[in-house]
Amino acid sequence: MTTITGVRVHDVRFPTSLDASGSDAMNKDGDYSAAYVVLETDGVLSGHGFTFTIGRGNDLCVEAARQRAQPLIGRDVDAILDDLGGVYRELASDSQLRWLGPEKGVVHLAMAAVMNAVWDMAARRAGVPLWRLLVEMSPEELVDAADLRYLSDALTRDEALQILSAGQPHRQQRIGDLQMRGGYPCYTTSAGWLGYSDDKLRALLHEAVADGYRHFKLKVGQDLDEDRRRLRIAREVIGWDAELMIDANQVWDVPQAIDWINALAEFRPLWIEEPTSPDDVLGHAAIRRGVAPIGVASGEHGMNRVLFKQMFQAEALDFCQLDSARLASVNEILSVYLMAHKFGVPVCPHAGGVGLCELVQHLSIFDYVAVSGSLDRRLTEYVDHLHEHFVDPVQVLNGHYVLPSQPGYSAELHPTTIEQYQYPHGTYWLDRSTENVLVV
């Protein structure tokens, strides 16, 4: 019997604020960070997972993840991995930790980190990448794992089973379709950070076009005239036959959002992302009505499946942008995918953060193969930052995620990365602290 013997949680932070990578109208100086969880066993098996933050406060997620994982220590690995829905519900039912959310904020981010590590361990035990583990599960197994609490007015268990059963006979064909296409289609945000200079914007867009991208996203929302100028540059480089998306990162009130987006309509954006508070369901619906035919996209800060349920019911979204490290791992993500399919909303996951591309590629592949069966209006974000720190880094060719082949959830960091970037005692942060002291 293999047993979980311990949990290690690391506060890993990368200094992305130094070159404005990740900068937008709301978050100007983020340091991409991860509360990184390793579940250890008395055998060769391990599980790796994380949640994403942008710097200060990452230590709170680290401690919350450590507490979330404590009930797993001393448990039989097979018993846990044979009941992925049961262990999720057990951890979610901790009433004292739940009180700190419930199902939102730091404790929910911590739940994502721990359960991501559990799902990684399950895929490693099976010897397959996570996407294949999911598509090889039966509809009943997937529904048993999914968190359907509070959703029966939008999605019943029987409806979930029907959706998954309808796609089951086509799964192998769809895997072949993705392989023939070169993978799952993606768009790039790497050129569009708000803190980049015009020259850097142009150069990175030219590189992306040369690399085969046809979908590009730029940050907006700080200054309307600046937005017009930057979008004009983008259209000059990518042309008018490529798709251009814009992202305000929650910076506007509802009337302001409608006015600002309409002022940018001449650049024909496919969508406006996060136009207002991520919790404002009715605000998103009003913006959607006010800016059509420009689509409304949101969800990277969607705190839980109930918020997504309300977004779907209110017809507030044209594109659903769930996040693999904010929702409580695969269990909750399954429910959002199933609801999105029922309501006819394409899922285009958020991946603008350290390691998020590594995770969401698995989810998007699963969606196409087992749920939606469609690539119409479906794209997954790609950001070309920090992949070298992962043991199984994402691969993108010609604007497509190549299907992962290594066992697990692609979440494992190199030990040298932890040694260098663990905060505050990693070698990078110690050296920087010494530099600051010398400057003072």
GINORVEN-V742081 format. One line per field, one symbol per residue. burial: # if it has 16 or more other C-alpha atoms within 10 Angstrom, else .. Layout:
BEGIN
burial: ???
END
This chain:
BEGIN
burial: ..#####.#########..######.#.#############...###########..##.#########..##...#..##..#####..##....#....###.####################..#########..#.########..#..##....##.###.##..#..##..#...###############....##.###.##...#########.....##.##.###.##....##########.#..##.###.#..#############.#.#########..###################..############################..#############################....########.#.##.###.#.#######.########...##.####..#####..........
END
